[in-house]
Amino acid sequence: MQNTELVKKNNDIDIMSSVSEQPDTIRSLANNNCDNCHQPLNGPFCGQCGQQAESTLKYFWVVILHLLDDIFSFDSRAARTILPLVARPGFLTNEYIAGKRVHYVPPLRLYLFVSIVFFITLKFFVLSDINTLPTVSDNQTSITQIKDQLVLLEKNKLKAIDTSPDNTVDLSETTKSIAKFETYLTDINKDYSIEKNKLLIDMTKKLVDLELIKFKDGQTLSGNKKERYDLLTSNIAKFKNGEELDKVDKTSTTIGNNADGTLSFDFLSDENNKNLNVFTKSLIKKAENAFRSDAAPLVQEVIGKLPQLMFVLLPLFAVLLKIMFIFSKRLYMEHLTVALHSHSFIFFTILLVELLDVFAGYSKTVLPLLTGSIEFASKALLIWIPIYLFIMQKRVYKQGYFLTFIKYSFIGTAYMILIGFTGVIAFVWGLTDI
């Protein structure tokens, strides 16, 4: 009896000493009474009101660690989940449906973790690629091409003079070409911020591209290219003279279902159709400005919208699976599990491909012998994606190869259409926010 009382006393001392290190709001746990109804506690939850015994008021870093663990499950389950996710189609889904869930990261947590990492890295890789491309606003590409062509023409002119014994060689065509390209350079160097210069600069850049094609290896323009060349030349001259331009290059980008380029729907009133056209014109102007200047903000906005849209697309994909396998007598949550696992696999695999592409770029200068192997692995992973999804559908729904292929093809086509709509929505949504 004395030993029992001594143990109880020591336990009370241990409880009070540990609680003394916590905030005052947590010390009530030492009383072993529920904070809500004040009834004695016999476990982690109150038997009277059901409230959790452990206080939610904790040190901030403890809350963060619990949150990370709840969302991402940073434990041994992650290691047991990643390999089958990539290499064993349908395994995780079948295990989860069979009730074997304790050893693996739950589907929703897995998707959240993989998608967050994927879209963060996607934004980084895409923006880094865009930053390496020449911008349209400074016209550096066209300017460089024109200058290079001028240098080439001048070299040919000097070479022709040097090789001519009496300097009587006819240089009239070369002189005309030099004057022409100097005019192009002057036009493209105009201030793009001035509205009236934009059309001239755009037409000039198109004409320069055709001129360079014509000069390359003495190639002559024919067919559609010759018609475009003549039309651009004529329109540039008319523009400088203040004359009416021909119809092709006078038109601008429009979004409409009418002959005049306007957009209207019968179920909308005239006022709403008018507001719709104002909205579409503003979107077109924003898109043109984005692509003519720095497209990075637009791309960043579009990628930023994709996680939310993909999260909405997931249940729609599960509905598509439910419809296609309506006679399988599976619950909707089972189809949703298939959707979560398949998207997690796709995102994770594309992430691996992105990383391999980065390593391939570095290996070209550091370890060129490994470049071929890395590029092969990257292509193999891309080929593995459709194969994996087909095998996954076959193993989860357990149907024949032919029927599985038919449904797989239909689901893939329908889903690509949904992805296309999602991309359009993300693009329009991104335009409204820049």
C-alpha atoms as one frame of an Amber mdcrd trajectory, in Angstrom:
protein
   0.000   0.000   0.000   2.838   2.385   0.840   4.595   1.466  -2.423   1.452
   2.266  -4.408   1.078   5.635  -2.741   4.773   6.346  -3.341   4.479   5.571
  -7.081   1.370   7.738  -7.351   3.150  10.565  -5.586   6.153  10.313  -7.904
   3.869  10.318 -10.956   2.121  13.430  -9.696   5.515  15.095  -9.225   6.569
  14.182 -12.790   3.329  15.542 -14.220   3.581  18.804 -12.301   7.252  19.290
 -13.241   6.565  18.793 -16.958   3.522  21.032 -16.887   5.430  23.759 -15.072
   7.549  24.175 -18.220   4.436  24.825 -20.374   2.206  27.938 -20.518  -0.335
  28.472 -17.762  -3.180  27.539 -20.117  -1.853  23.967 -20.330  -1.294  23.352
 -16.608  -4.910  22.393 -16.044  -4.069  19.033 -17.640  -2.263  18.090 -14.441
  -5.593  17.989 -12.637  -6.727  15.095 -14.858 -10.059  16.868 -15.308 -11.748
  17.952 -18.522 -11.390  21.681 -19.128 -14.889  21.785 -20.613 -17.103  19.798
 -18.200 -14.566  19.256 -15.380 -15.228  15.510 -15.261 -12.356  13.113 -14.475
 -10.309  12.040 -17.513  -9.542   8.378 -18.143  -7.961   8.706 -21.599  -7.122
  11.131 -24.414 -10.788  12.155 -24.724 -13.405  13.099 -22.135 -15.925  10.330
 -21.582 -18.611  12.876 -20.691 -18.455  15.525 -23.460 -15.960  14.023 -25.919
 -13.491  16.930 -25.857  -9.841  16.083 -26.473  -7.786  16.087 -23.308  -4.668
  17.544 -24.931  -4.788  21.311 -25.185  -4.573  22.915 -28.625  -2.655  25.832
 -27.097   0.983  24.864 -27.621   4.268  26.424 -28.544   4.140  27.681 -32.141
   6.957  25.445 -33.386   5.139  22.385 -31.992   2.000  23.369 -33.930   4.028
  23.794 -37.136   5.640  20.372 -36.735   2.254  18.744 -36.152   0.830  20.553
 -39.163   3.656  19.402 -41.419   3.276  15.868 -40.156  -0.498  15.905 -40.708
  -0.215  17.261 -44.247   2.912  15.644 -45.591   3.417  12.638 -43.262   7.168
  13.069 -42.930   7.911   9.607 -41.613   8.863   6.163 -42.853   5.574   5.926
 -44.741   6.886   8.427 -47.314   9.808   6.165 -48.190   7.468   3.184 -48.538
   5.103   5.212 -50.746   7.333   6.927 -53.338   8.863   3.811 -54.925   5.562
   1.993 -55.576   4.054   5.284 -56.729   6.593   5.436 -59.567   7.338   1.784
 -60.303   4.255  -0.269 -59.363   1.121   0.861 -61.247  -2.056   0.449 -59.225
  -0.322  -1.019 -56.177  -0.985   1.870 -53.789  -4.592   2.179 -54.963  -5.328
  -1.522 -54.493  -3.663  -1.504 -51.075  -5.693   1.506 -49.958  -8.975   0.056
 -51.227  -8.160  -3.273 -49.524  -7.784  -1.439 -46.196  -3.972  -1.682 -45.937
  -3.377   2.005 -45.263  -1.211   2.391 -42.194   2.090   1.776 -44.025   1.565
   4.379 -46.788   0.909   8.103 -47.089  -2.850   8.699 -47.570  -3.811   9.609
 -51.161  -4.916  13.176 -50.416  -1.811  14.002 -48.384   0.369  12.448 -51.073
  -1.285  14.526 -53.776  -0.998  17.749 -51.746   2.692  17.227 -51.085   3.619
  16.199 -54.645   1.497  18.906 -56.313   2.866  21.691 -54.104   6.462  20.703
 -54.891   5.624  20.182 -58.577   3.979  23.554 -59.181   6.664  25.442 -57.240
   9.403  23.861 -59.340   7.341  24.228 -62.530   7.133  27.965 -61.971  10.884
  28.103 -61.375  11.832  26.079 -64.467   9.377  27.782 -66.826  10.330  31.284
 -65.702  14.034  30.469 -66.032  13.404  29.291 -69.601  11.436  32.440 -70.427
  14.205  34.643 -69.082  16.639  33.077 -71.536  14.410  33.986 -74.517  14.693
  37.355 -76.243  11.841  39.737 -75.503   9.764  41.252 -78.252   9.647  44.725
 -76.764  13.303  45.569 -77.394  13.250  43.794 -80.794  16.766  42.545 -80.152
  16.307  39.451 -82.284  15.248  41.374 -85.393  17.828  44.098 -84.796  20.616
  41.536 -84.457  19.478  39.712 -87.586  19.417  42.948 -89.594  22.856  44.009
 -88.373  24.284  40.586 -89.203  22.771  40.812 -92.686  24.229  44.307 -93.183
  27.664  43.044 -92.175  27.327  40.165 -94.627  26.236  42.464 -97.457  29.091
  44.874 -96.770  31.597  42.000 -96.814  30.205  40.741-100.106  30.382  44.272
-101.525  34.025  44.715-100.507  34.866  41.236-101.762  33.288  41.990-105.139
  35.243  45.252-105.423  38.535  43.600-104.489  38.103  40.777-106.961  37.165
  43.112-109.799  40.325  44.081-111.725  38.988  47.395-113.030  36.417  48.055
-110.235  33.590  48.103-112.785  31.530  45.384-111.086  27.787  46.151-110.861
  26.968  46.659-107.166  23.559  48.220-107.680  21.601  45.254-106.290  23.869
  44.978-103.250  23.609  48.714-102.631  19.802  48.514-102.831  19.782  45.612
-100.362  21.987  47.518 -97.932  19.718  50.566 -98.142  16.668  48.351 -97.682
  18.007  46.690 -94.519  19.131  50.050 -93.121  15.537  51.224 -93.567  14.286
  48.091 -91.771  16.703  48.784 -88.926  15.457  52.371 -88.628  11.819  51.271
 -88.557  12.343  48.552 -85.934  14.326  50.949 -83.742  11.298  53.224 -83.448
   9.729  53.726 -80.032   7.391  50.772 -79.498   5.484  52.569 -76.746   4.007
  54.924 -79.367   0.802  53.334 -80.584   1.174  54.318 -84.255   4.612  52.675
 -84.470   3.458  49.236 -83.320   1.878  48.186 -86.614   4.884  49.372 -88.631
   7.321  47.533 -86.393   5.285  44.321 -86.477   5.026  44.400 -90.275   8.725
  45.187 -90.612   9.746  42.245 -88.435   7.624  39.886 -90.531   9.151  41.298
 -93.711  12.683  40.914 -92.319  12.046  37.228 -91.625  10.980  36.749 -95.251
  13.946  38.788 -96.528  16.349  36.586 -94.614  14.696  33.489 -96.073  15.147
  35.013 -99.521  18.825  35.767 -98.939  19.612  32.381 -97.420  21.497  30.309
-100.016  19.942  32.427-102.753  16.490  30.988-102.062  13.614  32.579-103.951
  10.218  33.050-102.362   7.256  31.341-103.941   3.597  30.633-103.293   2.188
  31.940-100.025   5.524  33.387 -98.876   5.815  35.467-102.072   2.265  36.785
-101.597   2.980  37.717 -97.974   6.232  39.428 -98.986   4.534  41.539-101.660
   1.643  42.386 -99.353   3.927  43.436 -96.482   6.078  45.545 -98.796   2.978
  47.255-100.184   1.396  47.833 -96.774   4.575  49.312 -95.295   4.771  51.794
 -98.162   1.057  52.636 -97.791   1.426  53.028 -94.026   4.241  55.553 -94.448
   2.187  57.460 -97.006  -0.881  57.463 -94.767  -2.895  55.314 -97.181  -5.458
  52.591 -96.428  -3.819  49.231 -95.801  -4.820  46.010 -97.485  -7.026  43.756
 -95.391  -4.558  41.074 -94.271  -2.179  43.095 -92.163  -4.785  45.647 -91.081
  -6.708  43.092 -89.052  -5.837  42.465 -85.427  -6.401  39.622 -83.056 -10.059
  39.164 -82.193 -12.234  36.782 -80.218 -15.605  36.627 -81.887 -18.259  34.511
 -83.542 -19.555  37.200 -85.870 -18.313  38.366 -89.271 -17.237  41.728 -87.820
 -15.136  40.016 -85.131 -17.492  40.716 -82.256 -18.625  38.123 -79.758 -22.307
  37.666 -78.897 -24.665  35.030 -77.560 -28.433  34.827 -78.092 -29.122  34.064
 -74.437 -27.470  37.345 -73.365 -29.012  40.774 -73.594 -27.559  43.460 -75.858
 -26.069  45.207 -72.840 -24.413  42.028 -71.586 -23.059  41.242 -75.060 -21.631
  44.748 -75.214 -19.943  44.298 -71.824 -18.648  40.904 -72.969 -16.964  42.464
 -76.006 -15.401  45.183 -73.865 -14.050  42.474 -71.572 -12.637  40.366 -74.440
 -10.974  43.404 -76.019  -9.309  44.229 -72.708  -8.047  40.642 -72.459  -6.657
  40.767 -76.005  -4.876  44.032 -75.264  -3.374  42.588 -72.085  -2.242  39.462
 -73.942  -0.627  41.502 -76.736   1.159  43.712 -74.219   2.360  40.664 -72.283
   3.791  38.904 -75.321   5.281  42.078 -76.751   7.010  42.936 -73.492   7.831
  40.573 -70.638   5.695  37.417 -70.635   7.062  36.246 -67.270   4.358  37.930
 -65.113   1.600  36.367 -67.216   3.199  32.912 -67.097   3.659  33.259 -63.348
  -0.004  34.151 -62.899  -1.158  31.263 -65.114   0.961  28.698 -63.267  -0.275
  30.144 -59.984  -3.873  29.363 -60.990  -3.200  25.764 -62.020  -3.058  24.178
 -58.514  -6.565  25.390 -57.648  -7.947  24.405 -61.044  -6.326  20.970 -60.944
  -7.793  20.395 -57.491 -11.221  21.112 -58.997 -10.429  18.880 -61.973  -9.647
  15.880 -59.751 -13.254  15.130 -58.700 -14.361  15.657 -62.314 -11.853  13.050
 -63.426 -13.210  10.720 -60.737 -16.733  11.312 -62.110 -15.450  10.348 -65.556
 -14.031   7.125 -64.104 -17.313   6.469 -62.306 -19.225   6.791 -65.581 -16.848
   4.605 -67.568 -16.797   1.897 -64.893 -20.390   2.260 -63.742 -20.935  -1.505
 -63.715 -17.870  -2.180 -61.563 -19.962  -1.425 -58.429 -17.154   0.674 -56.991
 -17.770   3.639 -54.728 -17.001   7.153 -55.901 -14.249   7.437 -53.271 -12.467
   4.495 -54.890 -12.453   6.312 -58.215 -11.250   9.450 -56.442  -8.385   7.424
 -54.963  -7.431   6.354 -58.490  -7.492  10.017 -59.559  -5.328  11.141 -56.636
  -2.721   8.426 -57.150  -2.561   8.855 -60.938  -2.128  12.629 -60.689   0.479
  12.239 -57.968   2.394   9.870 -60.243   2.169  12.230 -63.239   3.329  15.266
 -61.254   6.160  13.365 -59.576   7.378  11.874 -62.864   7.345  15.225 -64.665
   9.242  16.669 -61.715  11.893  13.966 -62.170  12.069  14.771 -65.891  12.601
  18.461 -65.112  15.419  17.632 -62.709  17.033  15.260 -65.214  16.929  17.971
 -67.873  18.715  20.327 -65.498  21.363  17.677 -64.749  21.748  17.016 -68.474
  22.459  20.716 -69.036  25.157  20.716 -66.353  26.642  17.405 -67.450  27.354
  18.731 -70.959  30.188  20.799 -69.495  31.107  18.769 -66.402  30.485  15.114
 -67.328  29.650  14.938 -71.048  29.781  11.126 -71.000  26.700  11.032 -68.745
  24.624  13.403 -70.861  23.356  10.679 -73.186  22.305   8.436 -70.306  20.500
  11.270 -68.516  18.634  12.293 -71.671  17.673   8.654 -72.291  16.315   8.352
 -68.732  14.311  11.551 -69.200  12.700  10.272 -72.410  12.063   6.863 -70.838
  10.156   8.477 -67.968   7.958  10.405 -70.396   7.164   7.207 -72.301   6.487
   5.435 -68.991   3.640   7.840 -68.070   0.974   6.557 -70.546   2.138   2.951
 -70.082   1.907   3.274 -66.299  -1.607   4.745 -66.443  -2.815   1.949 -68.725
  -1.380  -0.758 -66.455  -2.831   1.014 -63.423  -6.322   1.048 -64.949  -5.979
  -2.638 -65.883  -4.888  -3.702 -62.377  -7.382  -1.592 -60.440 -10.507  -2.311
 -62.473  -9.442  -5.850 -63.498 -10.892  -5.887 -66.995  -9.537  -7.399 -70.218
  -6.800  -5.725 -72.221  -9.036  -4.824 -75.167 -11.845  -3.334 -73.053  -9.291
  -1.569 -70.874  -7.629  -0.060 -73.951 -10.957   1.197 -75.336 -11.919   2.843
 -72.046  -8.386   4.094 -71.500  -8.410   5.794 -74.917 -11.806   7.392 -74.325
 -10.878   8.571 -70.814  -7.565   9.949 -72.078  -9.219  11.866 -74.918 -11.949
  13.282 -72.679  -9.435  14.239 -70.022  -7.166  16.003 -72.520 -10.162  18.097
 -73.543 -10.749  18.941 -69.871  -7.064  19.838 -69.528  -7.409  22.112 -72.552
 -10.376  23.928 -71.009  -8.454  24.190 -67.741  -5.512  25.752 -69.558  -7.778
  28.306 -71.233  -9.405  29.180 -67.910  -5.993  29.548 -66.264  -4.808  31.776
 -69.129  -7.863  34.045 -68.995  -7.761  34.114 -65.201  -4.091  35.028 -65.338
  -4.766  37.844 -67.820  -7.359  39.373 -65.503  -4.802  39.571 -62.680  -1.892
  41.203 -64.499
